[in-house]
Amino acid sequence: MQRFMLFLVLHIFIGATMAGTGVIAALSMGYGTVGPILIAAAIGFVASFPVTWIVQKRITSLG
């Protein structure tokens, strides 16, 4: 249960960071409408799941 809670807490931060990075990338490429911004945010959010899993595994393997 502790690993799942750690995963959720990490995903809050990592997911927001990667979604925000996707939005900034979309805006810097000139896509200023709602569609591309939402797509970039969704891609960043979904891509953060494996990143969160890797970070969580590395944190729990240290202890």
mmCIF file as Biopython writes it, N, C-alpha, C and O atoms, coordinates in Angstrom:
data_model
#
loop_
_atom_site.group_PDB
_atom_site.id
_atom_site.type_symbol
_atom_site.label_atom_id
_atom_site.label_alt_id
_atom_site.label_comp_id
_atom_site.label_asym_id
_atom_site.label_entity_id
_atom_site.label_seq_id
_atom_site.pdbx_PDB_ins_code
_atom_site.Cartn_x
_atom_site.Cartn_y
_atom_site.Cartn_z
_atom_site.occupancy
_atom_site.B_iso_or_equiv
_atom_site.auth_seq_id
_atom_site.auth_asym_id
_atom_site.pdbx_PDB_model_num
ATOM 1   N N  . MET A ? 1  ? 0.819  -1.195 0.000   1.0 0.0 1  A 1 
ATOM 2   C CA . MET A ? 1  ? 0.000  0.000  0.000   1.0 0.0 1  A 1 
ATOM 3   C C  . MET A ? 1  ? 0.863  1.260  0.000   1.0 0.0 1  A 1 
ATOM 4   O O  . MET A ? 1  ? 0.507  2.265  -0.615  1.0 0.0 1  A 1 
ATOM 5   N N  . GLN A ? 2  ? 2.003  1.198  0.696   1.0 0.0 2  A 1 
ATOM 6   C CA . GLN A ? 2  ? 2.878  2.363  0.744   1.0 0.0 2  A 1 
ATOM 7   C C  . GLN A ? 2  ? 3.457  2.679  -0.636  1.0 0.0 2  A 1 
ATOM 8   O O  . GLN A ? 2  ? 3.620  3.848  -0.988  1.0 0.0 2  A 1 
ATOM 9   N N  . ARG A ? 3  ? 3.761  1.658  -1.404  1.0 0.0 3  A 1 
ATOM 10  C CA . ARG A ? 3  ? 4.299  1.893  -2.745  1.0 0.0 3  A 1 
ATOM 11  C C  . ARG A ? 3  ? 3.262  2.545  -3.651  1.0 0.0 3  A 1 
ATOM 12  O O  . ARG A ? 3  ? 3.593  3.406  -4.466  1.0 0.0 3  A 1 
ATOM 13  N N  . PHE A ? 4  ? 2.002  2.129  -3.505  1.0 0.0 4  A 1 
ATOM 14  C CA . PHE A ? 4  ? 0.935  2.718  -4.304  1.0 0.0 4  A 1 
ATOM 15  C C  . PHE A ? 4  ? 0.739  4.188  -3.935  1.0 0.0 4  A 1 
ATOM 16  O O  . PHE A ? 4  ? 0.546  5.031  -4.812  1.0 0.0 4  A 1 
ATOM 17  N N  . MET A ? 5  ? 0.787  4.491  -2.648  1.0 0.0 5  A 1 
ATOM 18  C CA . MET A ? 5  ? 0.646  5.880  -2.207  1.0 0.0 5  A 1 
ATOM 19  C C  . MET A ? 5  ? 1.821  6.720  -2.705  1.0 0.0 5  A 1 
ATOM 20  O O  . MET A ? 5  ? 1.637  7.862  -3.125  1.0 0.0 5  A 1 
ATOM 21  N N  . LEU A ? 6  ? 3.027  6.153  -2.659  1.0 0.0 6  A 1 
ATOM 22  C CA . LEU A ? 6  ? 4.195  6.862  -3.187  1.0 0.0 6  A 1 
ATOM 23  C C  . LEU A ? 6  ? 4.027  7.106  -4.683  1.0 0.0 6  A 1 
ATOM 24  O O  . LEU A ? 6  ? 4.360  8.180  -5.184  1.0 0.0 6  A 1 
ATOM 25  N N  . PHE A ? 7  ? 3.509  6.105  -5.395  1.0 0.0 7  A 1 
ATOM 26  C CA . PHE A ? 7  ? 3.274  6.255  -6.832  1.0 0.0 7  A 1 
ATOM 27  C C  . PHE A ? 7  ? 2.304  7.403  -7.094  1.0 0.0 7  A 1 
ATOM 28  O O  . PHE A ? 7  ? 2.543  8.218  -7.985  1.0 0.0 7  A 1 
ATOM 29  N N  . LEU A ? 8  ? 1.222  7.477  -6.338  1.0 0.0 8  A 1 
ATOM 30  C CA . LEU A ? 8  ? 0.237  8.534  -6.542  1.0 0.0 8  A 1 
ATOM 31  C C  . LEU A ? 8  ? 0.815  9.918  -6.262  1.0 0.0 8  A 1 
ATOM 32  O O  . LEU A ? 8  ? 0.587  10.856 -7.025  1.0 0.0 8  A 1 
ATOM 33  N N  . VAL A ? 9  ? 1.552  10.043 -5.185  1.0 0.0 9  A 1 
ATOM 34  C CA . VAL A ? 9  ? 2.142  11.344 -4.841  1.0 0.0 9  A 1 
ATOM 35  C C  . VAL A ? 9  ? 3.159  11.766 -5.902  1.0 0.0 9  A 1 
ATOM 36  O O  . VAL A ? 9  ? 3.180  12.921 -6.328  1.0 0.0 9  A 1 
ATOM 37  N N  . LEU A ? 10 ? 3.991  10.830 -6.319  1.0 0.0 10 A 1 
ATOM 38  C CA . LEU A ? 10 ? 4.956  11.147 -7.360  1.0 0.0 10 A 1 
ATOM 39  C C  . LEU A ? 10 ? 4.268  11.510 -8.667  1.0 0.0 10 A 1 
ATOM 40  O O  . LEU A ? 10 ? 4.714  12.410 -9.379  1.0 0.0 10 A 1 
ATOM 41  N N  . HIS A ? 11 ? 3.180  10.810 -8.985  1.0 0.0 11 A 1 
ATOM 42  C CA . HIS A ? 11 ? 2.503  11.070 -10.253 1.0 0.0 11 A 1 
ATOM 43  C C  . HIS A ? 11 ? 1.844  12.438 -10.269 1.0 0.0 11 A 1 
ATOM 44  O O  . HIS A ? 11 ? 1.718  13.048 -11.331 1.0 0.0 11 A 1 
ATOM 45  N N  . ILE A ? 12 ? 1.425  12.928 -9.122  1.0 0.0 12 A 1 
ATOM 46  C CA . ILE A ? 12 ? 0.863  14.276 -9.066  1.0 0.0 12 A 1 
ATOM 47  C C  . ILE A ? 12 ? 1.887  15.286 -9.581  1.0 0.0 12 A 1 
ATOM 48  O O  . ILE A ? 12 ? 1.564  16.152 -10.394 1.0 0.0 12 A 1 
ATOM 49  N N  . PHE A ? 13 ? 3.100  15.167 -9.106  1.0 0.0 13 A 1 
ATOM 50  C CA . PHE A ? 13 ? 4.136  16.133 -9.470  1.0 0.0 13 A 1 
ATOM 51  C C  . PHE A ? 13 ? 4.726  15.860 -10.856 1.0 0.0 13 A 1 
ATOM 52  O O  . PHE A ? 13 ? 4.886  16.782 -11.656 1.0 0.0 13 A 1 
ATOM 53  N N  . ILE A ? 14 ? 5.045  14.613 -11.135 1.0 0.0 14 A 1 
ATOM 54  C CA . ILE A ? 14 ? 5.656  14.280 -12.419 1.0 0.0 14 A 1 
ATOM 55  C C  . ILE A ? 14 ? 4.656  14.479 -13.552 1.0 0.0 14 A 1 
ATOM 56  O O  . ILE A ? 14 ? 5.018  14.976 -14.618 1.0 0.0 14 A 1 
ATOM 57  N N  . GLY A ? 15 ? 3.397  14.094 -13.330 1.0 0.0 15 A 1 
ATOM 58  C CA . GLY A ? 15 ? 2.374  14.260 -14.356 1.0 0.0 15 A 1 
ATOM 59  C C  . GLY A ? 15 ? 2.129  15.725 -14.686 1.0 0.0 15 A 1 
ATOM 60  O O  . GLY A ? 15 ? 2.006  16.098 -15.853 1.0 0.0 15 A 1 
ATOM 61  N N  . ALA A ? 16 ? 2.058  16.553 -13.647 1.0 0.0 16 A 1 
ATOM 62  C CA . ALA A ? 16 ? 1.851  17.982 -13.881 1.0 0.0 16 A 1 
ATOM 63  C C  . ALA A ? 16 ? 3.041  18.600 -14.603 1.0 0.0 16 A 1 
ATOM 64  O O  . ALA A ? 16 ? 2.874  19.450 -15.477 1.0 0.0 16 A 1 
ATOM 65  N N  . THR A ? 17 ? 4.232  18.170 -14.238 1.0 0.0 17 A 1 
ATOM 66  C CA . THR A ? 17 ? 5.432  18.707 -14.878 1.0 0.0 17 A 1 
ATOM 67  C C  . THR A ? 17 ? 5.495  18.326 -16.348 1.0 0.0 17 A 1 
ATOM 68  O O  . THR A ? 17 ? 5.770  19.172 -17.199 1.0 0.0 17 A 1 
ATOM 69  N N  . MET A ? 18 ? 5.241  17.060 -16.650 1.0 0.0 18 A 1 
ATOM 70  C CA . MET A ? 18 ? 5.329  16.622 -18.035 1.0 0.0 18 A 1 
ATOM 71  C C  . MET A ? 18 ? 4.176  17.174 -18.878 1.0 0.0 18 A 1 
ATOM 72  O O  . MET A ? 18 ? 4.370  17.477 -20.055 1.0 0.0 18 A 1 
ATOM 73  N N  . ALA A ? 19 ? 2.992  17.308 -18.299 1.0 0.0 19 A 1 
ATOM 74  C CA . ALA A ? 19 ? 1.877  17.911 -19.035 1.0 0.0 19 A 1 
ATOM 75  C C  . ALA A ? 19 ? 2.171  19.382 -19.311 1.0 0.0 19 A 1 
ATOM 76  O O  . ALA A ? 19 ? 1.896  19.879 -20.403 1.0 0.0 19 A 1 
ATOM 77  N N  . GLY A ? 20 ? 2.722  20.070 -18.333 1.0 0.0 20 A 1 
ATOM 78  C CA . GLY A ? 20 ? 3.087  21.470 -18.529 1.0 0.0 20 A 1 
ATOM 79  C C  . GLY A ? 20 ? 4.174  21.640 -19.568 1.0 0.0 20 A 1 
ATOM 80  O O  . GLY A ? 20 ? 4.155  22.595 -20.344 1.0 0.0 20 A 1 
ATOM 81  N N  . THR A ? 21 ? 5.121  20.718 -19.586 1.0 0.0 21 A 1 
ATOM 82  C CA . THR A ? 21 ? 6.168  20.761 -20.601 1.0 0.0 21 A 1 
ATOM 83  C C  . THR A ? 21 ? 5.583  20.573 -21.993 1.0 0.0 21 A 1 
ATOM 84  O O  . THR A ? 21 ? 6.006  21.229 -22.944 1.0 0.0 21 A 1 
ATOM 85  N N  . GLY A ? 22 ? 4.608  19.674 -22.108 1.0 0.0 22 A 1 
ATOM 86  C CA . GLY A ? 22 ? 3.952  19.474 -23.389 1.0 0.0 22 A 1 
ATOM 87  C C  . GLY A ? 22 ? 3.192  20.705 -23.848 1.0 0.0 22 A 1 
ATOM 88  O O  . GLY A ? 22 ? 3.207  21.045 -25.031 1.0 0.0 22 A 1 
ATOM 89  N N  . VAL A ? 23 ? 2.528  21.374 -22.914 1.0 0.0 23 A 1 
ATOM 90  C CA . VAL A ? 23 ? 1.798  22.598 -23.255 1.0 0.0 23 A 1 
ATOM 91  C C  . VAL A ? 23 ? 2.760  23.691 -23.706 1.0 0.0 23 A 1 
ATOM 92  O O  . VAL A ? 23 ? 2.503  24.380 -24.693 1.0 0.0 23 A 1 
ATOM 93  N N  . ILE A ? 24 ? 3.859  23.850 -22.989 1.0 0.0 24 A 1 
ATOM 94  C CA . ILE A ? 24 ? 4.853  24.862 -23.368 1.0 0.0 24 A 1 
ATOM 95  C C  . ILE A ? 24 ? 5.449  24.538 -24.740 1.0 0.0 24 A 1 
ATOM 96  O O  . ILE A ? 24 ? 5.675  25.441 -25.545 1.0 0.0 24 A 1 
ATOM 97  N N  . ALA A ? 25 ? 5.703  23.263 -25.009 1.0 0.0 25 A 1 
ATOM 98  C CA . ALA A ? 25 ? 6.232  22.883 -26.318 1.0 0.0 25 A 1 
ATOM 99  C C  . ALA A ? 25 ? 5.224  23.199 -27.422 1.0 0.0 25 A 1 
ATOM 100 O O  . ALA A ? 25 ? 5.597  23.697 -28.485 1.0 0.0 25 A 1 
ATOM 101 N N  . ALA A ? 26 ? 3.950  22.911 -27.170 1.0 0.0 26 A 1 
ATOM 102 C CA . ALA A ? 26 ? 2.923  23.205 -28.182 1.0 0.0 26 A 1 
ATOM 103 C C  . ALA A ? 26 ? 2.821  24.704 -28.427 1.0 0.0 26 A 1 
ATOM 104 O O  . ALA A ? 26 ? 2.712  25.139 -29.573 1.0 0.0 26 A 1 
ATOM 105 N N  . LEU A ? 27 ? 2.855  25.487 -27.370 1.0 0.0 27 A 1 
ATOM 106 C CA . LEU A ? 27 ? 2.762  26.937 -27.526 1.0 0.0 27 A 1 
ATOM 107 C C  . LEU A ? 27 ? 3.986  27.513 -28.221 1.0 0.0 27 A 1 
ATOM 108 O O  . LEU A ? 27 ? 3.865  28.442 -29.019 1.0 0.0 27 A 1 
ATOM 109 N N  . SER A ? 28 ? 5.150  26.977 -27.930 1.0 0.0 28 A 1 
ATOM 110 C CA . SER A ? 28 ? 6.355  27.506 -28.557 1.0 0.0 28 A 1 
ATOM 111 C C  . SER A ? 28 ? 6.452  27.134 -30.038 1.0 0.0 28 A 1 
ATOM 112 O O  . SER A ? 28 ? 7.164  27.788 -30.801 1.0 0.0 28 A 1 
ATOM 113 N N  . MET A ? 29 ? 5.735  26.085 -30.441 1.0 0.0 29 A 1 
ATOM 114 C CA . MET A ? 29 ? 5.693  25.719 -31.859 1.0 0.0 29 A 1 
ATOM 115 C C  . MET A ? 29 ? 4.602  26.469 -32.615 1.0 0.0 29 A 1 
ATOM 116 O O  . MET A ? 29 ? 4.435  26.278 -33.819 1.0 0.0 29 A 1 
ATOM 117 N N  . GLY A ? 30 ? 3.865  27.314 -31.918 1.0 0.0 30 A 1 
ATOM 118 C CA . GLY A ? 30 ? 2.874  28.142 -32.572 1.0 0.0 30 A 1 
ATOM 119 C C  . GLY A ? 30 ? 1.461  27.597 -32.557 1.0 0.0 30 A 1 
ATOM 120 O O  . GLY A ? 30 ? 0.574  28.176 -33.185 1.0 0.0 30 A 1 
ATOM 121 N N  . TYR A ? 31 ? 1.229  26.502 -31.860 1.0 0.0 31 A 1 
ATOM 122 C CA . TYR A ? 31 ? -0.121 25.950 -31.761 1.0 0.0 31 A 1 
ATOM 123 C C  . TYR A ? 31 ? -0.815 26.576 -30.552 1.0 0.0 31 A 1 
ATOM 124 O O  . TYR A ? 31 ? -0.628 26.130 -29.420 1.0 0.0 31 A 1 
ATOM 125 N N  . GLY A ? 32 ? -1.613 27.610 -30.801 1.0 0.0 32 A 1 
ATOM 126 C CA . GLY A ? 32 ? -2.225 28.345 -29.710 1.0 0.0 32 A 1 
ATOM 127 C C  . GLY A ? 32 ? -3.695 28.059 -29.502 1.0 0.0 32 A 1 
ATOM 128 O O  . GLY A ? 32 ? -4.333 28.702 -28.668 1.0 0.0 32 A 1 
ATOM 129 N N  . THR A ? 33 ? -4.248 27.112 -30.236 1.0 0.0 33 A 1 
ATOM 130 C CA . THR A ? 33 ? -5.666 26.803 -30.059 1.0 0.0 33 A 1 
ATOM 131 C C  . THR A ? 33 ? -5.841 25.721 -28.994 1.0 0.0 33 A 1 
ATOM 132 O O  . THR A ? 33 ? -4.873 25.105 -28.547 1.0 0.0 33 A 1 
ATOM 133 N N  . VAL A ? 34 ? -7.079 25.508 -28.604 1.0 0.0 34 A 1 
ATOM 134 C CA . VAL A ? 34 ? -7.365 24.601 -27.494 1.0 0.0 34 A 1 
ATOM 135 C C  . VAL A ? 34 ? -7.023 23.152 -27.828 1.0 0.0 34 A 1 
ATOM 136 O O  . VAL A ? 34 ? -6.499 22.434 -26.977 1.0 0.0 34 A 1 
ATOM 137 N N  . GLY A ? 35 ? -7.305 22.716 -29.036 1.0 0.0 35 A 1 
ATOM 138 C CA . GLY A ? 35 ? -7.092 21.314 -29.412 1.0 0.0 35 A 1 
ATOM 139 C C  . GLY A ? 35 ? -5.662 20.834 -29.241 1.0 0.0 35 A 1 
ATOM 140 O O  . GLY A ? 35 ? -5.430 19.863 -28.522 1.0 0.0 35 A 1 
ATOM 141 N N  . PRO A ? 36 ? -4.697 21.484 -29.878 1.0 0.0 36 A 1 
ATOM 142 C CA . PRO A ? 36 ? -3.313 21.025 -29.727 1.0 0.0 36 A 1 
ATOM 143 C C  . PRO A ? 36 ? -2.789 21.149 -28.285 1.0 0.0 36 A 1 
ATOM 144 O O  . PRO A ? 36 ? -1.969 20.341 -27.847 1.0 0.0 36 A 1 
ATOM 145 N N  . ILE A ? 37 ? -3.260 22.145 -27.568 1.0 0.0 37 A 1 
ATOM 146 C CA . ILE A ? 37 ? -2.809 22.302 -26.183 1.0 0.0 37 A 1 
ATOM 147 C C  . ILE A ? 37 ? -3.315 21.147 -25.327 1.0 0.0 37 A 1 
ATOM 148 O O  . ILE A ? 37 ? -2.566 20.603 -24.516 1.0 0.0 37 A 1 
ATOM 149 N N  . LEU A ? 38 ? -4.575 20.772 -25.500 1.0 0.0 38 A 1 
ATOM 150 C CA . LEU A ? 38 ? -5.123 19.643 -24.736 1.0 0.0 38 A 1 
ATOM 151 C C  . LEU A ? 38 ? -4.471 18.322 -25.125 1.0 0.0 38 A 1 
ATOM 152 O O  . LEU A ? 38 ? -4.231 17.467 -24.273 1.0 0.0 38 A 1 
ATOM 153 N N  . ILE A ? 39 ? -4.186 18.159 -26.403 1.0 0.0 39 A 1 
ATOM 154 C CA . ILE A ? 39 ? -3.518 16.933 -26.861 1.0 0.0 39 A 1 
ATOM 155 C C  . ILE A ? 39 ? -2.111 16.841 -26.271 1.0 0.0 39 A 1 
ATOM 156 O O  . ILE A ? 39 ? -1.695 15.775 -25.818 1.0 0.0 39 A 1 
ATOM 157 N N  . ALA A ? 40 ? -1.386 17.948 -26.276 1.0 0.0 40 A 1 
ATOM 158 C CA . ALA A ? 40 ? -0.032 17.953 -25.713 1.0 0.0 40 A 1 
ATOM 159 C C  . ALA A ? 40 ? -0.059 17.683 -24.216 1.0 0.0 40 A 1 
ATOM 160 O O  . ALA A ? 40 ? 0.797  16.963 -23.701 1.0 0.0 40 A 1 
ATOM 161 N N  . ALA A ? 41 ? -1.035 18.252 -23.511 1.0 0.0 41 A 1 
ATOM 162 C CA . ALA A ? 41 ? -1.153 18.004 -22.070 1.0 0.0 41 A 1 
ATOM 163 C C  . ALA A ? 41 ? -1.500 16.543 -21.799 1.0 0.0 41 A 1 
ATOM 164 O O  . ALA A ? 41 ? -0.964 15.940 -20.869 1.0 0.0 41 A 1 
ATOM 165 N N  . ALA A ? 42 ? -2.393 15.972 -22.605 1.0 0.0 42 A 1 
ATOM 166 C CA . ALA A ? 42 ? -2.773 14.569 -22.419 1.0 0.0 42 A 1 
ATOM 167 C C  . ALA A ? 42 ? -1.604 13.629 -22.709 1.0 0.0 42 A 1 
ATOM 168 O O  . ALA A ? 42 ? -1.401 12.647 -21.995 1.0 0.0 42 A 1 
ATOM 169 N N  . ILE A ? 43 ? -0.845 13.928 -23.743 1.0 0.0 43 A 1 
ATOM 170 C CA . ILE A ? 43 ? 0.321  13.093 -24.059 1.0 0.0 43 A 1 
ATOM 171 C C  . ILE A ? 43 ? 1.344  13.159 -22.924 1.0 0.0 43 A 1 
ATOM 172 O O  . ILE A ? 43 ? 1.903  12.135 -22.531 1.0 0.0 43 A 1 
ATOM 173 N N  . GLY A ? 44 ? 1.584  14.341 -22.406 1.0 0.0 44 A 1 
ATOM 174 C CA . GLY A ? 44 ? 2.512  14.475 -21.282 1.0 0.0 44 A 1 
ATOM 175 C C  . GLY A ? 44 ? 2.029  13.746 -20.049 1.0 0.0 44 A 1 
ATOM 176 O O  . GLY A ? 44 ? 2.825  13.128 -19.342 1.0 0.0 44 A 1 
ATOM 177 N N  . PHE A ? 45 ? 0.725  13.809 -19.776 1.0 0.0 45 A 1 
ATOM 178 C CA . PHE A ? 45 ? 0.160  13.137 -18.607 1.0 0.0 45 A 1 
ATOM 179 C C  . PHE A ? 45 ? 0.271  11.630 -18.735 1.0 0.0 45 A 1 
ATOM 180 O O  . PHE A ? 45 ? 0.652  10.954 -17.780 1.0 0.0 45 A 1 
ATOM 181 N N  . VAL A ? 46 ? -0.058 11.093 -19.905 1.0 0.0 46 A 1 
ATOM 182 C CA . VAL A ? 46 ? 0.007  9.641  -20.115 1.0 0.0 46 A 1 
ATOM 183 C C  . VAL A ? 46 ? 1.458  9.163  -20.125 1.0 0.0 46 A 1 
ATOM 184 O O  . VAL A ? 46 ? 1.764  8.091  -19.604 1.0 0.0 46 A 1 
ATOM 185 N N  . ALA A ? 47 ? 2.340  9.949  -20.711 1.0 0.0 47 A 1 
ATOM 186 C CA . ALA A ? 47 ? 3.755  9.558  -20.757 1.0 0.0 47 A 1 
ATOM 187 C C  . ALA A ? 47 ? 4.400  9.584  -19.382 1.0 0.0 47 A 1 
ATOM 188 O O  . ALA A ? 47 ? 5.461  8.991  -19.190 1.0 0.0 47 A 1 
ATOM 189 N N  . SER A ? 48 ? 3.787  10.253 -18.432 1.0 0.0 48 A 1 
ATOM 190 C CA . SER A ? 48 ? 4.378  10.331 -17.101 1.0 0.0 48 A 1 
ATOM 191 C C  . SER A ? 48 ? 4.156  9.062  -16.279 1.0 0.0 48 A 1 
ATOM 192 O O  . SER A ? 48 ? 4.818  8.884  -15.256 1.0 0.0 48 A 1 
ATOM 193 N N  . PHE A ? 49 ? 3.246  8.171  -16.690 1.0 0.0 49 A 1 
ATOM 194 C CA . PHE A ? 49 ? 3.029  6.935  -15.946 1.0 0.0 49 A 1 
ATOM 195 C C  . PHE A ? 49 ? 4.276  6.054  -15.901 1.0 0.0 49 A 1 
ATOM 196 O O  . PHE A ? 49 ? 4.672  5.643  -14.810 1.0 0.0 49 A 1 
ATOM 197 N N  . PRO A ? 50 ? 4.920  5.742  -17.040 1.0 0.0 50 A 1 
ATOM 198 C CA . PRO A ? 50 ? 6.135  4.921  -16.930 1.0 0.0 50 A 1 
ATOM 199 C C  . PRO A ? 50 ? 7.286  5.645  -16.229 1.0 0.0 50 A 1 
ATOM 200 O O  . PRO A ? 50 ? 8.090  5.015  -15.543 1.0 0.0 50 A 1 
ATOM 201 N N  . VAL A ? 51 ? 7.363  6.954  -16.400 1.0 0.0 51 A 1 
ATOM 202 C CA . VAL A ? 51 ? 8.411  7.710  -15.716 1.0 0.0 51 A 1 
ATOM 203 C C  . VAL A ? 51 ? 8.196  7.642  -14.206 1.0 0.0 51 A 1 
ATOM 204 O O  . VAL A ? 51 ? 9.148  7.452  -13.450 1.0 0.0 51 A 1 
ATOM 205 N N  . THR A ? 52 ? 6.959  7.795  -13.770 1.0 0.0 52 A 1 
ATOM 206 C CA . THR A ? 52 ? 6.649  7.703  -12.349 1.0 0.0 52 A 1 
ATOM 207 C C  . THR A ? 52 ? 6.963  6.317  -11.818 1.0 0.0 52 A 1 
ATOM 208 O O  . THR A ? 52 ? 7.486  6.181  -10.712 1.0 0.0 52 A 1 
ATOM 209 N N  . TRP A ? 53 ? 6.650  5.289  -12.592 1.0 0.0 53 A 1 
ATOM 210 C CA . TRP A ? 53 ? 6.921  3.928  -12.154 1.0 0.0 53 A 1 
ATOM 211 C C  . TRP A ? 53 ? 8.422  3.699  -11.976 1.0 0.0 53 A 1 
ATOM 212 O O  . TRP A ? 53 ? 8.845  3.062  -11.011 1.0 0.0 53 A 1 
ATOM 213 N N  . ILE A ? 54 ? 9.223  4.217  -12.903 1.0 0.0 54 A 1 
ATOM 214 C CA . ILE A ? 54 ? 10.677 4.067  -12.809 1.0 0.0 54 A 1 
ATOM 215 C C  . ILE A ? 54 ? 11.214 4.810  -11.585 1.0 0.0 54 A 1 
ATOM 216 O O  . ILE A ? 54 ? 12.042 4.274  -10.848 1.0 0.0 54 A 1 
ATOM 217 N N  . VAL A ? 55 ? 10.751 6.029  -11.369 1.0 0.0 55 A 1 
ATOM 218 C CA . VAL A ? 55 ? 11.210 6.816  -10.213 1.0 0.0 55 A 1 
ATOM 219 C C  . VAL A ? 55 ? 10.808 6.123  -8.917  1.0 0.0 55 A 1 
ATOM 220 O O  . VAL A ? 55 ? 11.603 6.044  -7.980  1.0 0.0 55 A 1 
ATOM 221 N N  . GLN A ? 56 ? 9.583  5.625  -8.860  1.0 0.0 56 A 1 
ATOM 222 C CA . GLN A ? 56 ? 9.109  4.942  -7.654  1.0 0.0 56 A 1 
ATOM 223 C C  . GLN A ? 56 ? 9.916  3.679  -7.372  1.0 0.0 56 A 1 
ATOM 224 O O  . GLN A ? 56 ? 10.240 3.392  -6.220  1.0 0.0 56 A 1 
ATOM 225 N N  . LYS A ? 57 ? 10.239 2.924  -8.418  1.0 0.0 57 A 1 
ATOM 226 C CA . LYS A ? 57 ? 11.048 1.718  -8.239  1.0 0.0 57 A 1 
ATOM 227 C C  . LYS A ? 57 ? 12.441 2.054  -7.716  1.0 0.0 57 A 1 
ATOM 228 O O  . LYS A ? 57 ? 12.975 1.351  -6.859  1.0 0.0 57 A 1 
ATOM 229 N N  . ARG A ? 58 ? 13.023 3.127  -8.235  1.0 0.0 58 A 1 
ATOM 230 C CA . ARG A ? 58 ? 14.374 3.500  -7.805  1.0 0.0 58 A 1 
ATOM 231 C C  . ARG A ? 58 ? 14.373 4.016  -6.363  1.0 0.0 58 A 1 
ATOM 232 O O  . ARG A ? 58 ? 15.311 3.760  -5.608  1.0 0.0 58 A 1 
ATOM 233 N N  . ILE A ? 59 ? 13.327 4.737  -5.989  1.0 0.0 59 A 1 
ATOM 234 C CA . ILE A ? 59 ? 13.243 5.224  -4.601  1.0 0.0 59 A 1 
ATOM 235 C C  . ILE A ? 59 ? 13.065 4.061  -3.636  1.0 0.0 59 A 1 
ATOM 236 O O  . ILE A ? 59 ? 13.730 4.013  -2.602  1.0 0.0 59 A 1 
ATOM 237 N N  . THR A ? 60 ? 12.177 3.122  -3.958  1.0 0.0 60 A 1 
ATOM 238 C CA . THR A ? 60 ? 11.940 2.013  -3.044  1.0 0.0 60 A 1 
ATOM 239 C C  . THR A ? 60 ? 13.093 1.019  -3.011  1.0 0.0 60 A 1 
ATOM 240 O O  . THR A ? 60 ? 13.241 0.288  -2.031  1.0 0.0 60 A 1 
ATOM 241 N N  . SER A ? 61 ? 13.905 0.974  -4.046  1.0 0.0 61 A 1 
ATOM 242 C CA . SER A ? 61 ? 15.048 0.050  -4.020  1.0 0.0 61 A 1 
ATOM 243 C C  . SER A ? 61 ? 16.203 0.598  -3.181  1.0 0.0 61 A 1 
ATOM 244 O O  . SER A ? 61 ? 17.105 -0.150 -2.802  1.0 0.0 61 A 1 
ATOM 245 N N  . LEU A ? 62 ? 16.177 1.897  -2.893  1.0 0.0 62 A 1 
ATOM 246 C CA . LEU A ? 62 ? 17.232 2.482  -2.069  1.0 0.0 62 A 1 
ATOM 247 C C  . LEU A ? 62 ? 17.074 2.137  -0.601  1.0 0.0 62 A 1 
ATOM 248 O O  . LEU A ? 62 ? 18.059 2.064  0.133   1.0 0.0 62 A 1 
ATOM 249 N N  . GLY A ? 63 ? 15.837 1.924  -0.169  1.0 0.0 63 A 1 
ATOM 250 C CA . GLY A ? 63 ? 15.565 1.724  1.264   1.0 0.0 63 A 1 
ATOM 251 C C  . GLY A ? 63 ? 15.648 0.367  1.705   1.0 0.0 63 A 1 
ATOM 252 O O  . GLY A ? 63 ? 15.439 0.088  2.886   1.0 0.0 63 A 1 
#
